Amino acid sequence: MFQSNEFNSSKPGDRYADQLRRGFRNLRFEPEIESEYRRKLIETERLPAAICAIVGACVWSAFALLDFHRLSVLAAWGNFDAQIWLWLGARWSALALLAVGAVAIRKGRGDYTGLSWTMYTAMGAAIAVTAVVVHNKGLFAADSAQIVVVMAAFLPLGLTFRRALAAALVVALVSAIALLVFDTRHELEHRAQIVAMLLMAVPVAAMGGYLREHSQRRQFLLTAILDRQAHTDPLTGLANRRSLFMHAERAAHLAAKRGTAVALAIVDIDHFKRFNDSYGHGAGDLALQQVAHALSADLHHPFDIAARLGGEEFCVLLYGATPEVAQVRFDNLLDRTRRLAIPHAASPDGFLTLSIGAATLARGERFNTLVTRADAALYRAKHEGRDRICWA
C-alpha cells in the first residue's frame, strides 16, 4: 500500500549526525557542512586572532626597541649598509602589518583568514631575515625565537589545520634557507642544528594543532545536532513550534519596519485520525513526512518557513507575499498534496487532502494574533467541507 521512499531516509539535520558517524580524520566535512564550519570558525576565532595579533605586535615592538641598542653597539648610525636597511625594513614592515592587521581583524567583517596568513608568514620571514643580519653583524640573536614563530602558526588565528601547517612550513623553510645560505657568521654544523630544530618544531606543533581542530570539529557537529533537536521536528525535519515562533517574530518585526506583506497558513490534514485508524501509525508517519515535503517545496525567501505545530497540524509563513500571491502559492500546495494521491478510504475524496486557514499580517499586529485569526479561518474551512482555503 505504501512503499518506502526518500521520506523515510535521513531527515534534514541528520547530516550532522551522519558526518559524526562517518568521522573526519582528514579534518574535512562534506562541502555544505565544511562551509558552515569555516564560517563558524572565522566568527569564533575573530577575537582570539585579534588578541594574537596585538600580542605579536607588542612583542615585535620590544624587538624593534632592542634594535636601537644593537645599532648603537655597532655605532652604525648614519652609516647604514644594505644589510642594516634590510634588517630595519623587515622589522618595521612586519610591525606595521601586525598593528594594522590587529585592528582590521577586530573591527572588520567577513573572512580575515587571508590577512592572518599574510601577517604570520610576513612575521616569520622578517624574523628569519633579521636573525641572519644580526648574526652577520656579530650581535646576539635568539635562535629560539624562530622556533617559537614556527609553532605559533597553530594558535587560534582563524586558520584551518591545513592552512596553518602550510604557513608553518613556509616560515620554517624560509628560515632554514636564510640560515644555510646567508648566515656567514656560524659554522655549518651550528646552522644545521638550528635548521633541524626548526623542522622538528613543525610536526610537534602540528600534532597539537591537529588534535585541537579535531576536537573543535567534533564539538561543532555535537552543537549542531543539539541545536537541530531543539528547533526541529524529529519526524518531518520541519521547524518545530518553538522555532517557528522565534523566527516569525523576527520576520514580523522586519516586515513592520519595511512595510512588507506577510502571509500565514495554518494547515491541517483532513480526517487524519481516521487515516491512522485505517492504515496504522507507520503509514501515518510516512504521510506526515510526505505532506511536510510538499509544504517546504515552495519556500523562496530566507524568511519563508514551514513548521509542524503538532499532530497533523502545520504552518507555512510566506514573507513578502501579498494575499494574491499567497493565494496562488497555497492553491499550489493543495494541488501538490492531491497529486501525491495518498490513499485514504475513510475520506470522502478517497485520498488524503488538506484544509488551510490563511491570514495576512496587519499593521502593528503581533504574530500570536495572526495565528489566532488564521486558526479561526481553518475552522471555517473544515466546517465548509475541507480540502480548501479560507481567509480570515
C-alpha positions, 0 to 999 in steps of 0.5 A: 500500500505504501512503499518506502521512499526518500521520506523515510531516509535521513531527515534534514539535520541528520547530516550532522549526525551522519558526518559524526558517524562517518568521522573526519580524520582528514579534518574535512566535512562534506562541502555544505557542512565544511562551509558552515564550519569555516564560517563558524570558525572565522566568527569564533576565532575573530577575537582570539586572532585579534588578541594574537595579533596585538600580542605579536605586535607588542612583542615585535615592538620590544624587538624593534626597541632592542634594535636601537641598542644593537645599532648603537653597539655597532655605532652604525648610525648614519652609516647604514649598509644594505644589510642594516636597511634590510634588517630595519625594513623587515622589522618595521614592515612586519610591525606595521602589518601586525598593528594594522592587521590587529585592528582590521581583524577586530573591527572588520567583517567577513573572512580575515583568514587571508590577512592572518596568513599574510601577517604570520608568514610576513612575521616569520620571514622578517624574523628569519631575515633579521636573525641572519643580519644580526648574526652577520653583524656579530650581535646576539640573536635568539635562535629560539625565537624562530622556533617559537614563530614556527609553532605559533602558526597553530594558535587560534588565528582563524586558520584551518589545520591545513592552512596553518601547517602550510604557513608553518612550513613556509616560515620554517623553510624560509628560515632554514634557507636564510640560515644555510645560505646567508648566515656567514657568521656560524659554522655549518654544523651550528646552522644545521642544528638550528635548521633541524630544530626548526623542522622538528618544531613543525610536526610537534606543533602540528600534532597539537594543532591537529588534535585541537581542530579535531576536537573543535570539529567534533564539538561543532557537529555535537552543537549542531545536532543539539541545536537541530533537536531543539528547533526541529521536528524529529519526524518531518525535519520541519521547524518545530513550534518553538522555532517557528515562533522565534523566527516569525517574530523576527520576520514580523518585526522586519516586515513592520519596519519595511512595510512588507506583506506577510502571509500565514497558513495554518494547515491541517490534514483532513480526517487524519485520525481516521487515516491512522485508524485505517492504515496504522501509525507507520503509514501515518508517519510516512504521510506526515513526512510526505505532506511536510515535503510538499509544504517546504517545496515552495519556500523562496525567501530566507524568511519563508518557513514551514513548521509542524505545530503538532499532530497533523497540524502545520504552518507555512509563513510566506514573507513578502507575499501579498494575499494574491500571491499567497493565494496562488502559492497555497492553491499550489500546495493543495494541488501538490498534496492531491497529486501525491494521491495518498490513499485514504478510504475513510475520506470522502475524496478517497485520498488524503487532502488538506484544509488551510486557514490563511491570514495576512499580517496587519499593521502593528499586529503581533504574530500570536494574533495572526495565528489566532485569526488564521486558526479561526479561518481553518475552522471555517474551512473544515466546517465548509467541507475541507480540502480548501482555503479560507481567509480570515 
